[in-house]
Amino acid sequence: MREPSEYEVTIEHLIKLVHAYTDPIRIHVVMNGMGKFDEVKNMHDFDLVDRLFKGSRQSDEEMDRLMKYYKDVPVWNLTVWVDGTYITDKGRTISMGISANCHYSDIREGWLAEQNDIRREKRREYRRRKKEEQ
């Protein structure tokens, strides 16, 4: 993985600076056809994280995952996204957040490491279940 320059915003910077003041955050991965080299099943763009809220247990796990595998990945095109308008008894509510993009080529090493860890964990769970059955 390449070193980000001092002028690039990384996922770590995005979470520490932007996420401290706004909720939620969405990080979108742009494939540009790079997935064919790693046999990625879905060749389309995907979200690395969708609706990262501050304070919930699930978001804390997502935050740990992002920091473990992707913290030095540069992001670009920070924009505001609008999820939709909801009508409540007190009026209309609009859900908004910050969206950022990153390239698959930048997250490739972290993504492959995460997939290997998931496979290892599934194997471990399978062996544990087989051992309990015997």
C-alpha positions as a Markdown table, in Angstrom:
| # | Residue | x | y | z |
|---|---|---|---|---|
| 1 | Met | 0.0 | 0.0 | 0.0 |
| 2 | Arg | 1.3 | 3.4 | -0.9 |
| 3 | Glu | 1.9 | 6.1 | 1.7 |
| 4 | Pro | -0.6 | 8.9 | 1.6 |
| 5 | Ser | 0.7 | 12.4 | 1.0 |
| 6 | Glu | 0.4 | 15.1 | 3.7 |
| 7 | Tyr | -2.3 | 16.8 | 1.6 |
| 8 | Glu | -4.6 | 13.7 | 1.3 |
| 9 | Val | -7.5 | 13.0 | 3.6 |
| 10 | Thr | -7.3 | 9.4 | 4.8 |
| 11 | Ile | -10.1 | 7.3 | 6.4 |
| 12 | Glu | -8.5 | 7.8 | 9.8 |
| 13 | His | -8.6 | 11.6 | 9.3 |
| 14 | Leu | -12.2 | 11.5 | 8.0 |
| 15 | Ile | -13.4 | 9.6 | 11.0 |
| 16 | Lys | -11.4 | 11.6 | 13.6 |
| 17 | Leu | -12.2 | 15.1 | 12.1 |
| 18 | Val | -15.5 | 14.9 | 10.3 |
| 19 | His | -17.2 | 12.1 | 12.1 |
| 20 | Ala | -16.7 | 13.9 | 15.5 |
| 21 | Tyr | -19.2 | 16.5 | 14.3 |
| 22 | Thr | -21.6 | 14.8 | 11.9 |
| 23 | Asp | -23.5 | 11.6 | 11.5 |
| 24 | Pro | -23.6 | 9.3 | 9.6 |
| 25 | Ile | -20.6 | 8.6 | 7.2 |
| 26 | Arg | -20.7 | 6.5 | 4.1 |
| 27 | Ile | -17.5 | 5.4 | 2.3 |
| 28 | His | -18.0 | 4.3 | -1.3 |
| 29 | Val | -15.5 | 2.2 | -3.2 |
| 30 | Val | -15.0 | 2.9 | -6.9 |
| 31 | Met | -13.9 | -0.3 | -8.7 |
| 32 | Asn | -12.8 | 0.9 | -12.2 |
| 33 | Gly | -12.6 | -2.7 | -13.3 |
| 34 | Met | -9.8 | -3.6 | -10.8 |
| 35 | Gly | -11.8 | -6.4 | -9.2 |
| 36 | Lys | -11.3 | -8.7 | -12.1 |
| 37 | Phe | -7.7 | -9.3 | -10.9 |
| 38 | Asp | -8.8 | -10.5 | -7.5 |
| 39 | Glu | -11.8 | -12.5 | -8.7 |
| 40 | Val | -14.2 | -10.2 | -6.9 |
| 41 | Lys | -17.7 | -11.6 | -7.4 |
| 42 | Asn | -19.4 | -8.2 | -7.6 |
| 43 | Met | -17.6 | -6.1 | -10.2 |
| 44 | His | -19.7 | -3.0 | -9.4 |
| 45 | Asp | -18.9 | -0.3 | -7.0 |
| 46 | Phe | -19.8 | -1.0 | -3.3 |
| 47 | Asp | -19.9 | 0.7 | 0.0 |
| 48 | Leu | -17.1 | 0.0 | 2.4 |
| 49 | Val | -19.2 | 1.3 | 5.2 |
| 50 | Asp | -22.7 | 2.5 | 5.1 |
| 51 | Arg | -24.3 | 4.7 | 7.8 |
| 52 | Leu | -21.5 | 4.8 | 10.3 |
| 53 | Phe | -23.1 | 6.3 | 13.4 |
| 54 | Lys | -21.1 | 7.4 | 16.4 |
| 55 | Gly | -21.9 | 5.7 | 19.7 |
| 56 | Ser | -23.7 | 2.5 | 18.7 |
| 57 | Arg | -22.1 | -0.9 | 19.3 |
| 58 | Gln | -22.3 | -2.0 | 15.7 |
| 59 | Ser | -20.7 | 1.3 | 14.6 |
| 60 | Asp | -17.9 | 0.8 | 17.1 |
| 61 | Glu | -17.2 | -2.6 | 15.6 |
| 62 | Glu | -17.2 | -1.0 | 12.1 |
| 63 | Met | -14.9 | 1.7 | 13.4 |
| 64 | Asp | -12.4 | -0.9 | 14.7 |
| 65 | Arg | -12.6 | -2.8 | 11.4 |
| 66 | Leu | -11.9 | 0.4 | 9.4 |
| 67 | Met | -9.0 | 1.3 | 11.6 |
| 68 | Lys | -7.5 | -2.2 | 11.4 |
| 69 | Tyr | -7.6 | -2.6 | 7.6 |
| 70 | Tyr | -8.2 | 0.7 | 6.0 |
| 71 | Lys | -7.0 | 3.6 | 8.1 |
| 72 | Asp | -4.3 | 4.9 | 5.6 |
| 73 | Val | -6.5 | 4.8 | 2.5 |
| 74 | Pro | -7.0 | 8.2 | 0.9 |
| 75 | Val | -10.6 | 9.4 | 0.3 |
| 76 | Trp | -11.8 | 12.0 | -2.1 |
| 77 | Asn | -14.9 | 13.8 | -3.2 |
| 78 | Leu | -16.4 | 14.5 | 0.2 |
| 79 | Thr | -20.0 | 15.4 | -0.3 |
| 80 | Val | -23.3 | 15.6 | 1.6 |
| 81 | Trp | -25.8 | 12.9 | 0.8 |
| 82 | Val | -29.5 | 13.0 | 1.6 |
| 83 | Asp | -31.2 | 9.7 | 2.5 |
| 84 | Gly | -34.7 | 10.9 | 2.3 |
| 85 | Thr | -37.5 | 12.8 | 3.9 |
| 86 | Tyr | -39.6 | 11.2 | 6.6 |
| 87 | Ile | -42.9 | 12.6 | 7.8 |
| 88 | Thr | -43.4 | 12.4 | 11.5 |
| 89 | Asp | -46.0 | 13.7 | 13.9 |
| 90 | Lys | -43.8 | 16.8 | 14.4 |
| 91 | Gly | -43.2 | 17.5 | 10.7 |
| 92 | Arg | -40.7 | 16.5 | 8.1 |
| 93 | Thr | -37.3 | 15.0 | 9.0 |
| 94 | Ile | -34.4 | 14.8 | 6.5 |
| 95 | Ser | -31.6 | 12.3 | 7.1 |
| 96 | Met | -28.2 | 13.5 | 5.8 |
| 97 | Gly | -24.6 | 12.6 | 6.2 |
| 98 | Ile | -21.1 | 12.8 | 4.7 |
| 99 | Ser | -20.1 | 10.6 | 1.8 |
| 100 | Ala | -16.6 | 10.0 | 0.6 |
| 101 | Asn | -15.1 | 7.9 | -2.2 |
| 102 | Cys | -12.0 | 5.7 | -2.4 |
| 103 | His | -10.4 | 3.6 | -5.1 |
| 104 | Tyr | -10.4 | -0.2 | -5.0 |
| 105 | Ser | -6.7 | -0.1 | -5.8 |
| 106 | Asp | -6.1 | 1.8 | -2.6 |
| 107 | Ile | -8.1 | -0.6 | -0.4 |
| 108 | Arg | -7.0 | -3.8 | -2.1 |
| 109 | Glu | -4.5 | -5.1 | 0.4 |
| 110 | Gly | -6.7 | -4.3 | 3.4 |
| 111 | Trp | -9.7 | -5.8 | 1.6 |
| 112 | Leu | -7.9 | -9.1 | 0.8 |
| 113 | Ala | -6.5 | -9.3 | 4.4 |
| 114 | Glu | -10.1 | -8.8 | 5.7 |
| 115 | Gln | -11.4 | -11.5 | 3.4 |
| 116 | Asn | -8.7 | -13.9 | 4.6 |
| 117 | Asp | -9.5 | -13.2 | 8.3 |
| 118 | Ile | -13.2 | -13.8 | 7.6 |
| 119 | Arg | -12.4 | -17.2 | 6.0 |
| 120 | Arg | -10.1 | -18.1 | 8.9 |
| 121 | Glu | -12.9 | -17.2 | 11.4 |
| 122 | Lys | -15.4 | -19.3 | 9.5 |
| 123 | Arg | -13.1 | -22.3 | 9.4 |
| 124 | Arg | -12.5 | -21.9 | 13.2 |
| 125 | Glu | -16.2 | -21.8 | 13.8 |
| 126 | Tyr | -16.8 | -24.8 | 11.6 |
| 127 | Arg | -14.1 | -26.8 | 13.5 |
| 128 | Arg | -15.6 | -25.8 | 16.8 |
| 129 | Arg | -19.1 | -26.9 | 15.8 |
| 130 | Lys | -17.8 | -30.2 | 14.5 |
| 131 | Lys | -15.9 | -30.8 | 17.8 |
| 132 | Glu | -19.0 | -30.0 | 19.8 |
| 133 | Glu | -21.1 | -32.5 | 17.8 |
| 134 | Gln | -18.7 | -35.4 | 18.5 |
